[in-house]
Amino acid sequence: MTQLKKLKKAVRARSRKTGESYAAARRQVLEARRRRALARGLVRPAPESVARASRPSAAPAAFPKAAPAAAAFAKSGMSEAAIVKKTGKGLDHWFPVLDAFGATEKGHKASARHLNAAHGVPGWHAQGITVAYERRHGLRALNQSCVGSFQVSVSKAVPAPVTEVADLIGSAPRRAAWLADVDPELARALEAAFKGGTPRSVSVRDATYARLRYPWDGKAVELRITGKKGGGSTVVADNTSLPDVSLVEDRRSRWRAALEALRSHLQR
């Protein structure tokens, strides 16, 4: 059984037992999981300022309220203007569509698939609308995935083609020079990816794309290198499966410094 199915099963069981709404039961289940993880030392407690910012309100705000909805959508990585341009309709249309579908009970994947299959919303925009809906209804915090863990992406434009960036990361001597200037824990995790019984390598698909996926302290990291029109490329560090919201800013700050160091080395 996948983690998402286990979560849904636990939420529905609590909802039946307590009479809570699905959204309220889900918040309580996720909070109980977080407390158990803290007790077992699997995650670090978030600073109080971060914890207060990440706690959902006691009850989801009533729909519709145009301004808060628009703010939630902006945090999903798109503007409402972009979705109106693509679909001809805004959140005041799409949120009731998800209400009618029963999105809070059916989950993220089914809801995004419904927008795409039944209403013709392109996949990327269907994902964005669904994420905004979940945040609007207190089902998801900023940077939180649909299974309750957290994730963060950091990107940097660099003045080198994909193959050059891939070589800097994959070549041991060049990588060592770059990693000498970055956070030691980040450097050790990346260096370990190229060693051991199953060493990783940077997979170069062609001149426009390359990637490397590896674990850092049990959490997944994926480096993606994408070519840019006119030269250069963009490096993205995706950090997923983070169990604690406090790790979001920690990973963000470390990768920002690391990618800046990578950019500096490519300019030498």
N, C-alpha and C positions, 0 to 999 in steps of 0.2 A: 504494500500500500504506500503510495507517495505521501510526502509530508503534507501536501495540500489536502489530500483526501482525509488524512488523519486529523488535521486541524478542523476540517468541516464536520467530521463525525463528532469530535469533542464539543464543538460549538453547538451543534444541533441537540446533542444529549443534554447539555447544560440548559439550553433554551426550553426544552421540554420539561426539565426538572424544576426550573425556577420561574417559568413564565415570562422571562425576559425576551426582548426582541432579539433577532439574530445578531444585529450590530452590537447591542449591549453585551450579549453573551460572548461574542468574539473578543471584545475588549477585555473582558474578565479572564477568558482562557489565556490570551496572550500575556496578560499581566501575571497570571499564576505561573506560566512557563518562565517568564523573566525572573520572578522571585526564586523559583527553584534553581535556575541556572546560577543566580547570584549566591545562593546558599551553598551550592556545590563548588563555587569558585571557578565556574566555567566562563563567566564574563565579569568585567569590571563595572562597579557602579558608576553611573554617569554623574558628573558634577551637578549640583543642585540646580544651577541655572539652566543647564541643558535638559535635565530631567523635567523641570517645570515646563519648558518650551515644547517638549515632545509628548506630554501627557494629553490624551484626548479629553475634551470637555465632558461633563457629567452626562449630557444628552446631546445628540447631533442637532445642529441648527435646522429649523424647519425650512423646507423647500417650498417655493422658490424665493431666493433673495439674490437679485442680479449681481450686485457688487461682490459679495463673498464668493459666489460661484465663479465669477470672472477671475478673482484672485486665485482660487484653487486651480483653475485651468492654467493660469500663467505659470504656476509652480510645476505643472506637469511637463514643462519644457516647450510649450507652444503658446501662441497668443490666440485669443478667441477670433481675432480678425483672420488668422490663417485658416481656422476651421470653417469659418463662414465662407471664405473664398473657395475652399475646396468642396464644401458640401452644400452651400447655399443656406445653411441654418446655423444658429448659435446654440449655446448651452441651454437657453430657455426652451429649446425644442428637444435636444438630445437627452437631457436629464430626465424629463418625464417619460421618454421612450425606455430608458433603463429602469425607471420605476415600474412601468407596466410589465417589463420583462421579468422583474423580480431579481434585479442584479445583486442586491445585498445577500440573497440566499444562494444564488446560482454561481457566484464567484466571478473572478476577473476574466479568466480565459473564455468562459461561456458568454459573458457579457460582451467582450470585445468581438468575439466571433459572431454574435448576434447582430451587432452594428454593421459588421462587414457583410455577412451573408444575406441578412434580411433587409438592410437599408442602404447597402452599397457604399458604406463609409470605407475609404481606403484603410488598409491594415494599420499603418503608423498612426493615423488620426483616430482610428477606433481605439487603439491602445491609449492614446493621450486623453480622449474623452472619458474612458473608463477609469483611468487613474484619477482624473479630476473629480469624477463622481464619488469615488471611494474616499478621497480626502474630504470632500464636501460633507459626507455622511459619517465622518469619524471612523471609517474602516481602515484607513491607512495614514500613517504619519509621513511627513516629508522624508524621502530617501528609503522608505520602507517597501519591501517587496510584497507580493500577494500571499506569501507563506509566513510573513511575520518578521523575517530577517531584514537586515538593512544593506544598502549598497551605495556606492559612490563612484563617479567617474571623473577623471581629471584628464584634460587634453592640452596639447601644446603644438603649435605650428613650428616646424623646424625647416631650416634652409638646406635640405638635402633630399634626394630621391629615396624611394622606398628601399631599394637594395642597399644603399649606403647606411641607412638607419638600421636595417636588419643586420648588417655586418657589424656595426658598432655594438649592438646588443649581443649578437651570437659569437663574435670572435673573442676568445678568452683574453688576449693581451689588451685589446681596445676596450673591452668591457671593464677590465680591472682599472684602467685609467679613469674611466667615467665614474665607476662606483666608488672610487677613492674620495669623491666629493659629495657623496650622498649619505643619507641616514644609515648607520651601521646595520640596523635590523633589516631594513629594506634591502641593503646590499647583500647581506648573508642569505636572505631568502631567495633572491634572484640568482645568486651564484650557485646555490644548492640545486636549483632547477636543472643545471647543466651537468650535475654529477650524480653519483649513486647508481643503484641497480637499473633504474629506468630514466636515463637522462633525457631532458627535453632538448628541443632545437627550435630555432625560429623557422616557421613554415612560410616560405615565400611562394605565394601563388603565381604572381607575375609582377610586372613593373608597377602595378597599381595597388597591390595589397599584400600584407604579410601579418602573421600573428604568432603569439607565444602564450600558452596557457600553463599555469603552474600554481602550486599551493604556497601560501604564506601563513604559517601558524594555523593550518587547518582551514583557511578561508581561500576561496578561489580568486586568482588574479589573472586577467587577460590583457595582454598588450596588443593593440591593433595599430598597424601602420598603414595609412591610406594616402595614396598620391593625390596631389592637388593640381588642378588645371593651372598651367603657367609655371609649374615647377614647385619643388619643395613637397612636403608631406605633413600629415597630421598624425601625432602619436597620441593614442588614448589608452589610459590605464583604468580598466574596469575592476573594481573591487566588490565582490558579491559575497553572500552568505555571512555577513557581519552580524553577530548575535546581539550587539549592544549599540544603541544610538551614539554613545560616546566615541565609538571607533570610527564613525563617519568623518568627523572633523580631524581626528588623528591621522587617518589614512589620506585624507585630502591634503593636509599640510605637508606630509612627507612626500607624496607624489608630486605636488607642485614644485617642491625644491628639487626633486630628482629629475623631473622633465626639464626644468630650467637648466640644470647642470648638463643634461644630455644635449640640449640646444647649444650651450656654450661650447661643448666639445666638438660639435659638428661645424662650428664656425671657425675653429682653429686651423 
